[in-house]
Amino acid sequence: MNQMQRSNKSATTPTTWIVTVIVVLGFGVLLLTVSPSYYGVRTVCLSQLKQVDLSSIEYSSDYDDRMPLAWDWIEVGTPYLKSPVIYHCPEARGAYGYAYNSKLSGVSYGKIAHPQSNVAFYDSTTLTRDAADPVSSLPSPGRHRGSDSVTFLDGHAKSIRVPGQQLDEILKNPG
C-alpha cells in the first residue's frame, strides 16, 4: 500500500504542473489581448502630449526664446507637428482635450528656473481649441483610467494619478 501511495503522488505532480502551465499560458494570452486596450489609449495620449510639448520648445527657439501665447498655442505649434490630429486626446471623443499652462504665456524659456518641474501641457476638462489656464482644469479623476497625462518644460511627459490636495506639490508654478 505504501508503494501505491507513492505512485499516486508522483502521478499527480506532473498533472499539477501541466494544469499550472495551461493556466499561466491562458492568463498570458488574456493579458496580451486586454493590455492594448487598457494601456494603449493612455500611451497614445502621453505620446501626443509630448509631441505638443516639444513643438512649443521648438517654437520658442525660433521666436526669441519666448513660449507661445495662451490664446493661440495650437495655431503657432501646428507647423512643428506632423498632423493637427495630435491636438486631440483619444479619450476626449473628437474634442481637443489638452490645455496649456497660461502662466507660461509669452515667458522667456531661458528665464524659467526649473523647467523639469514646470507643467506645460496637460489633459484638461476644457475641451475647446487653445484651452489655457494655470493648471486648474486637470480632470479628477483622471481621464485615462484614473490617470492624467502631463508634460513639463524640459520635454518629459508623465502619467499622474493624484488626489487634488497633493496636486500643488507635483505641479509647480513657473519660477
One Martini backbone bead per residue (centre of mass of N, CA, C, O) as a GRO file, in nm:
protein
  175
    1MET     BB    1   0.055   0.065  -0.017
    2ASN     BB    2   0.296   0.253  -0.017
    3GLN     BB    3   0.342   0.234  -0.328
    4MET     BB    4   0.071   0.360  -0.416
    5GLN     BB    5   0.106   0.636  -0.289
    6ARG     BB    6   0.354   0.716  -0.453
    7SER     BB    7   0.228   0.694  -0.737
    8ASN     BB    8   0.007   0.908  -0.690
    9LYS     BB    9   0.194   1.147  -0.631
   10SER     BB   10   0.358   1.133  -0.901
   11ALA     BB   11   0.103   1.170  -1.086
   12THR     BB   12   0.012   1.458  -0.977
   13THR     BB   13   0.254   1.638  -1.039
   14PRO     BB   14   0.238   1.659  -1.353
   15THR     BB   15  -0.054   1.754  -1.357
   16THR     BB   16  -0.008   2.014  -1.205
   17TRP     BB   17   0.192   2.136  -1.406
   18ILE     BB   18   0.007   2.139  -1.650
   19VAL     BB   19  -0.215   2.316  -1.531
   20THR     BB   20  -0.034   2.556  -1.464
   21VAL     BB   21   0.063   2.615  -1.753
   22ILE     BB   22  -0.218   2.663  -1.875
   23VAL     BB   23  -0.297   2.899  -1.692
   24VAL     BB   24  -0.060   3.086  -1.757
   25LEU     BB   25  -0.107   3.099  -2.063
   26GLY     BB   26  -0.396   3.208  -2.048
   27PHE     BB   27  -0.320   3.467  -1.895
   28GLY     BB   28  -0.125   3.576  -2.110
   29VAL     BB   29  -0.331   3.601  -2.339
   30LEU     BB   30  -0.521   3.789  -2.189
   31LEU     BB   31  -0.318   4.022  -2.154
   32LEU     BB   32  -0.264   4.069  -2.460
   33THR     BB   33  -0.567   4.153  -2.519
   34VAL     BB   34  -0.600   4.383  -2.291
   35SER     BB   35  -0.357   4.586  -2.290
   36PRO     BB   36  -0.405   4.774  -2.534
   37SER     BB   37  -0.672   4.894  -2.415
   38TYR     BB   38  -0.563   4.979  -2.135
   39TYR     BB   39  -0.279   5.135  -2.240
   40GLY     BB   40  -0.302   5.265  -2.527
   41VAL     BB   41  -0.441   5.545  -2.487
   42ARG     BB   42  -0.244   5.658  -2.279
   43THR     BB   43   0.005   5.640  -2.465
   44VAL     BB   44  -0.098   5.820  -2.691
   45CYS     BB   45  -0.144   6.071  -2.522
   46LEU     BB   46   0.144   6.105  -2.414
   47SER     BB   47   0.278   6.128  -2.692
   48GLN     BB   48   0.120   6.371  -2.799
   49LEU     BB   49   0.190   6.569  -2.567
   50LYS     BB   50   0.494   6.560  -2.617
   51GLN     BB   51   0.483   6.681  -2.904
   52VAL     BB   52   0.360   6.947  -2.816
   53ASP     BB   53   0.589   7.030  -2.629
   54LEU     BB   54   0.819   7.022  -2.843
   55SER     BB   55   0.689   7.238  -3.027
   56SER     BB   56   0.720   7.471  -2.817
   57ILE     BB   57   1.028   7.459  -2.800
   58GLU     BB   58   1.078   7.517  -3.098
   59TYR     BB   59   0.931   7.781  -3.109
   60SER     BB   60   1.108   7.931  -2.898
   61SER     BB   61   1.373   7.909  -3.069
   62ASP     BB   62   1.242   8.091  -3.311
   63TYR     BB   63   1.116   8.315  -3.072
   64ASP     BB   64   1.317   8.444  -2.860
   65ASP     BB   65   1.252   8.233  -2.621
   66ARG     BB   66   0.937   8.217  -2.651
   67MET     BB   67   0.648   8.134  -2.551
   68PRO     BB   68   0.351   8.074  -2.615
   69LEU     BB   69   0.047   8.190  -2.640
   70ALA     BB   70  -0.254   8.111  -2.495
   71TRP     BB   71  -0.458   8.186  -2.756
   72ASP     BB   72  -0.232   8.030  -2.994
   73TRP     BB   73  -0.078   7.746  -2.953
   74ILE     BB   74  -0.181   7.578  -3.191
   75GLU     BB   75  -0.119   7.757  -3.433
   76VAL     BB   76   0.202   7.781  -3.374
   77GLY     BB   77   0.253   7.454  -3.347
   78THR     BB   78   0.165   7.304  -3.613
   79PRO     BB   79   0.434   7.327  -3.795
   80TYR     BB   80   0.582   7.110  -3.578
   81LEU     BB   81   0.379   6.899  -3.693
   82LYS     BB   82   0.239   6.636  -3.870
   83SER     BB   83  -0.048   6.664  -3.706
   84PRO     BB   84  -0.346   6.799  -3.574
   85VAL     BB   85  -0.448   6.537  -3.423
   86ILE     BB   86  -0.260   6.565  -3.170
   87TYR     BB   87  -0.473   6.772  -3.020
   88HIS     BB   88  -0.635   6.496  -2.971
   89CYS     BB   89  -0.775   6.323  -2.740
   90PRO     BB   90  -0.885   5.997  -2.746
   91GLU     BB   91  -1.091   6.046  -2.486
   92ALA     BB   92  -1.250   6.318  -2.606
   93ARG     BB   93  -1.426   6.264  -2.856
   94GLY     BB   94  -1.315   6.506  -3.082
   95ALA     BB   95  -1.193   6.677  -2.899
   96TYR     BB   96  -0.929   6.804  -2.761
   97GLY     BB   97  -0.817   6.796  -2.419
   98TYR     BB   98  -0.600   7.024  -2.406
   99ALA     BB   99  -0.366   7.223  -2.210
  100TYR     BB  100  -0.222   7.536  -2.120
  101ASN     BB  101  -0.002   7.709  -1.933
  102SER     BB  102  -0.070   8.041  -1.877
  103LYS     BB  103   0.202   8.119  -1.718
  104LEU     BB  104   0.376   8.083  -2.004
  105SER     BB  105   0.287   8.324  -2.155
  106GLY     BB  106   0.564   8.469  -2.315
  107VAL     BB  107   0.785   8.336  -2.177
  108SER     BB  108   1.110   8.292  -2.110
  109TYR     BB  109   1.268   8.000  -2.121
  110GLY     BB  110   1.552   8.088  -1.989
  111LYS     BB  111   1.395   8.206  -1.711
  112ILE     BB  112   1.336   7.921  -1.618
  113ALA     BB  113   1.448   7.754  -1.347
  114HIS     BB  114   1.244   7.469  -1.355
  115PRO     BB  115   1.151   7.285  -1.616
  116GLN     BB  116   1.106   6.993  -1.475
  117SER     BB  117   0.855   7.139  -1.281
  118ASN     BB  118   0.698   7.262  -1.534
  119VAL     BB  119   0.401   7.286  -1.657
  120ALA     BB  120   0.259   7.285  -1.988
  121PHE     BB  121   0.084   7.020  -2.048
  122TYR     BB  122  -0.265   6.884  -2.036
  123ASP     BB  123  -0.519   6.745  -1.925
  124SER     BB  124  -0.866   6.852  -1.990
  125THR     BB  125  -1.193   6.977  -1.933
  126THR     BB  126  -1.121   7.163  -2.159
  127LEU     BB  127  -1.237   7.111  -2.510
  128THR     BB  128  -1.100   7.345  -2.647
  129ARG     BB  129  -0.939   7.547  -2.835
  130ASP     BB  130  -0.677   7.683  -2.670
  131ALA     BB  131  -0.653   7.585  -2.393
  132ALA     BB  132  -0.618   7.787  -2.083
  133ASP     BB  133  -0.446   7.755  -1.764
  134PRO     BB  134  -0.329   7.719  -1.420
  135VAL     BB  135  -0.381   7.410  -1.378
  136SER     BB  136  -0.729   7.380  -1.325
  137SER     BB  137  -0.837   7.137  -1.554
  138LEU     BB  138  -0.779   6.876  -1.425
  139PRO     BB  139  -0.884   6.573  -1.417
  140SER     BB  140  -1.124   6.446  -1.155
  141PRO     BB  141  -1.066   6.198  -1.245
  142GLY     BB  142  -0.888   6.064  -1.464
  143ARG     BB  143  -0.921   5.987  -1.806
  144HIS     BB  144  -0.702   5.734  -1.768
  145ARG     BB  145  -0.791   5.538  -1.543
  146GLY     BB  146  -0.715   5.791  -1.328
  147SER     BB  147  -0.525   5.933  -1.532
  148ASP     BB  148  -0.286   6.185  -1.628
  149SER     BB  149  -0.148   6.394  -1.867
  150VAL     BB  150   0.191   6.532  -1.849
  151THR     BB  151   0.399   6.815  -1.916
  152PHE     BB  152   0.726   6.948  -1.940
  153LEU     BB  153   0.966   7.190  -2.022
  154ASP     BB  154   1.196   6.956  -2.075
  155GLY     BB  155   1.000   6.717  -2.232
  156HIS     BB  156   0.860   6.555  -2.025
  157ALA     BB  157   0.643   6.279  -1.948
  158LYS     BB  158   0.336   6.210  -1.749
  159SER     BB  159   0.160   5.984  -1.547
  160ILE     BB  160  -0.104   6.080  -1.327
  161ARG     BB  161  -0.214   6.005  -0.974
  162VAL     BB  162  -0.401   6.255  -0.795
  163PRO     BB  163  -0.492   6.408  -0.537
  164GLY     BB  164  -0.579   6.735  -0.509
  165GLN     BB  165  -0.393   6.816  -0.258
  166GLN     BB  166  -0.114   6.706  -0.407
  167LEU     BB  167  -0.089   6.874  -0.673
  168ASP     BB  168   0.090   7.120  -0.587
  169GLU     BB  169   0.352   6.948  -0.543
  170ILE     BB  170   0.376   6.856  -0.853
  171LEU     BB  171   0.255   7.136  -0.970
  172LYS     BB  172   0.441   7.376  -1.056
  173ASN     BB  173   0.537   7.694  -1.081
  174PRO     BB  174   0.680   7.929  -1.230
  175GLY     BB  175   1.042   8.037  -1.139
   0.00000   0.00000   0.00000
